[in-house]
């Protein structure tokens, strides 16, 4: 399949525009996981600088005694946390498009996930709508889509 540089943000239509009217913070991460995964080898094979890597046995956080059960390599979106969800996803996919065939191969070799994390400061989570083209790209990467909503109520001072 030939990679398009088309931005899904441009085609979002009704997309996730409801998010911009709500108070939310958004993160999107594309991650490869695997017990045998070597983060440095993924970086060398793709030429992409990951946002975060870890190896099996590394501490999840310095102040926790829990260790990672498998190694990981992750690219995070680099748009404003207050932007809609679609620009976050598009930002991550755009990074992967530069080495698409390698990412497709790696998605078959390791577990792949596109994680969408939304912190809402309203009683209701935002509406979601994904365009078929974006979903087909994620499917081609053999990636699961994980969507986590954290409804936190009012922020302090509001």
C-alpha positions in Angstrom: 0.0 0.0 0.0 1.4 3.4 -0.9 1.6 5.8 2.0 -0.2 9.1 1.7 0.9 12.2 3.4 -2.7 13.3 3.7 -3.6 14.6 7.1 -6.7 12.9 8.6 -7.1 16.1 10.5 -8.1 17.8 7.3 -10.8 15.1 6.7 -12.1 14.9 10.2 -15.5 16.3 9.3 -17.6 16.0 12.5 -14.5 14.2 13.9 -13.8 14.9 17.5 -14.6 18.6 17.3 -16.7 18.3 20.5 -13.4 18.0 22.5 -12.3 21.6 21.7 -15.5 22.8 23.5 -14.7 20.8 26.5 -12.0 21.0 29.0 -9.8 18.1 28.3 -6.1 17.1 28.0 -5.1 14.5 25.4 -2.1 12.2 24.8 -1.7 9.7 22.0 1.1 7.1 22.0 2.1 4.4 19.5 3.9 1.6 21.4 5.6 -1.7 20.4 5.8 -4.3 23.2 7.5 -7.6 23.5 9.6 -9.8 25.8 12.3 -10.1 23.1 12.0 -6.5 21.8 15.3 -4.5 21.7 14.4 -0.8 21.9 17.8 0.2 20.3 17.2 -2.2 17.4 13.8 -0.6 16.7 15.3 2.9 16.8 18.1 1.7 14.4 15.7 -0.1 12.0 13.2 2.8 11.8 15.5 5.9 12.2 12.8 7.3 14.5 13.8 8.7 17.9 11.4 7.3 20.4 9.8 9.4 23.1 10.3 6.6 25.7 11.8 3.1 25.8 12.2 0.5 28.5 13.5 -3.0 28.9 12.0 -6.0 30.5 12.8 -5.8 34.2 13.2 -2.0 34.3 11.2 -0.2 37.1 7.9 1.1 35.8 8.6 4.3 37.9 11.6 5.1 40.1 9.4 5.2 43.2 7.6 1.9 42.5 8.9 -1.6 43.1 6.9 -2.9 40.1 9.0 -3.9 37.0 8.1 -4.0 33.3 7.2 -7.5 32.2 8.2 -6.8 28.6 10.3 -4.3 26.7 8.8 -1.3 24.9 9.4 1.4 22.4 7.0 4.4 22.2 6.3 7.5 20.1 4.1 10.1 21.7 2.1 12.9 20.0 3.8 16.3 20.1 0.8 18.7 19.7 -0.8 20.7 22.4 -2.6 18.6 25.1 -5.6 20.9 24.5 -5.9 20.0 20.8 -8.6 17.7 19.5 -7.9 13.9 19.5 -7.5 13.7 15.7 -4.5 16.0 15.4 -2.8 13.9 18.1 -3.4 10.6 16.2 -2.4 12.3 12.9 0.8 13.6 14.5 1.8 10.1 15.6 0.9 8.4 12.2 2.7 11.2 10.3 5.9 10.2 12.2 5.4 6.6 11.4 4.8 7.2 7.7 8.5 8.0 7.0 9.3 4.3 7.7 5.9 2.8 7.1 6.9 -0.6 5.6 9.3 -1.2 8.6 6.6 -0.2 11.1 4.1 -2.6 9.4 6.7 -5.4 9.7 7.4 -4.6 13.4 3.7 -4.5 14.1 3.5 -8.1 13.0 6.6 -9.1 14.9 5.6 -7.4 18.2 2.5 -6.3 20.0 1.5 -2.8 18.7 -0.9 -0.4 20.3 -2.3 3.1 19.6 -3.2 4.5 23.0 -5.5 7.5 23.3 -5.6 9.0 26.8 -8.2 11.7 27.5 -8.4 13.5 30.8 -11.8 15.2 31.0 -12.7 18.0 33.3 -16.5 17.7 32.5 -19.1 15.3 33.7 -19.4 13.8 30.2 -16.6 12.4 28.0 -16.2 13.9 24.5 -17.9 12.3 21.4 -15.5 10.3 19.3 -15.5 9.7 15.5 -12.8 7.9 13.5 -12.5 8.2 9.7 -12.2 4.8 7.8 -8.8 5.8 6.3 -7.3 6.4 9.7 -8.6 3.1 11.0 -7.2 1.3 8.0 -3.8 2.7 8.7 -3.9 1.6 12.3 -5.1 -1.8 11.2 -2.3 -2.1 8.6 0.1 -1.5 11.6 -1.6 -4.4 13.3 -2.2 -2.1 16.3 -4.8 -2.4 18.9 -6.6 0.9 19.8 -6.8 1.6 23.5 -8.9 4.5 24.6 -8.8 5.6 28.2 -11.1 8.3 29.6 -10.3 9.8 32.9 -13.3 12.0 34.0 -11.8 14.1 36.8 -14.5 16.6 37.6 -13.6 20.3 38.1 -10.0 21.4 38.2 -8.7 23.1 41.3 -9.6 26.7 41.4 -12.5 26.4 38.9 
